[in-house]
Amino acid sequence: MKFGKIIFGIFVGILFLPLSSTCMMAAEPRNLIMETLDRGLTILKDPSLNVSEKIQERRQKYFEELSPIIDFEEMSKRALAQHWDKRSPEEKREFVELFTELLLNNYIEKIYHCSREEIVCLGEKLKNNSSKVKIKFITNKGKDIKV
């Protein structure tokens, strides 16, 4: 279960967020993250998408909202750790695709069901062309979840 929480934290909080230079020029990483999370939560809570026949559409819209700022390849590389370099380009591409699907299928619903009252940015660190943004979710029961 601890592994699931770690992946959940990475996915939701975008723990390690390599940003492209165009994204960094467009907005501060903190603002970009907060605005994207807000738009993502709006999609997940949209009543018109909250019916069983629209679940795939809701997931796709959520993915489209997050994908410009999440480097799924970097997350996949970190998940495989030392095994990444041993894989062929085809295996890497396939793993990134499958890992992205795994994250979407397993964690979007958890994000949706964990109704959040507040998202708080705890700070950010910039390094070269990447940024690390620490955030905290405060649940409607007052519980803090730092990611």
N, C-alpha and C positions, 0 to 999 in steps of 0.2 A: 504494500500500500504506500510505503514511503516513496518508491520510485514513481508511482502515479502522481503523488503530490508534487514531486519535483518537476515532472513533465508538465503537469497542470500549471505550475508556477511559471515555468519557462514560456509556455504557450500564452497564458493570459497576460503575464506581466512583461513579456518580451525581455527576459532577463539579460540576454546578450543580443543587442540589436545592431548588427552592422547596417549602417545606413549608406545609401549612395550619396555622392556629393551633391546631387541635385536636391535630394530630400533635405540635406543639412542646410542648403542655401535657402530652401523654401521656408523653413521654420525651425525653431529650436527643437531639439529632439523631445524635450519634455512636453511642449505644446503639441507636437505631432502625435506623440503617444496618447496623450489625454484626449485629444480630439478624435483620434481613430478609435480608441476604446469606447468613447461615448457614442460614436456612430455605429460601432459594432453592437453595442448593447441595445441601441435603438432598433436595429434590424432584428436582433434576437427576441425583442419584446413586442414587435409589431403584431397586433392581433390578427391582421389579415394573413400573416405568414405562420400563425400559430395553430394551424389545423394540419391533421395528419397528411393530407395530400400535398401540402406545401413545405414539408420538412426539408426535402432536397433543395428546393428553391431557396429556402432560408439559409441553409448551409452554404450554398453557392454564393449568395449575396454576401454572407459574412466573410467567406474566404476571399472574395474579390475586394472587400473593404480592407482586410488585413494584409493580403499578400504583397502590396507595394512596400510595406515597411518591415515585414518579417523575412529574414533570409532563411528559408526552409532548408536550403542546401547546407548552410553553416550549422543549423540545428542537427541535421542528419549526420554531418561530419563529427560533431561533438558526441552524438549518441553512439556512433561506431568507434570513436576514439582511435586507438592504434590500428584497428582493422580497416579503417577508411583507405589508407594508402595501398593496401593489398588488393583492393577491388578494381576491376576494369571500369572504364568510363561508362559502359553499358550497365554494369551492376550498380554503379553509383547513381546513375540517372533513375534506374528502377527503384532503388532504395529510397531516394528522395521522394519520388512519387508515392510509394507505399507508406512511408513514414508520415508524409503530409496528410494522406488519407486517414491514417491511424489517429493522428492528432485531431483532425476535424471530426471524425466519427465518434471518438471517445470523449472529447472534452467540450465540444460546443454545447451539448445538452447539459453538462455539469455547470458550465458557465451560466447558461440560461436559468437553471433551477436554483442557483445560488444568487438569488436576487440581491443586488448590492444597493445600498443607499448612497454610498459615497466612495469615490476613488481619490486617494491623496498621493501626490508625488512627494517622495522623501528626498529626492536629489538625483543628480545626474553627473556622469563623468564622461568627458569627451577625450578620445584618443585617436589620432590620425583620422581615418574615415569611418570610425565606429563610435557608438555611444552606449553607455550602460545607464539605464534609467531604472531607479528603484521606486516602486509604488506600493501602496498599501490599500487593500480593499477593507472597508468597514461594512460588515453585514448588518442587516436590519435588526439583529439581536445585539449589536454593539461589539461583536467579535472582530478583532483585527487579523487580517491575513496579509503578511508581508511577502512580496515577490520581487 
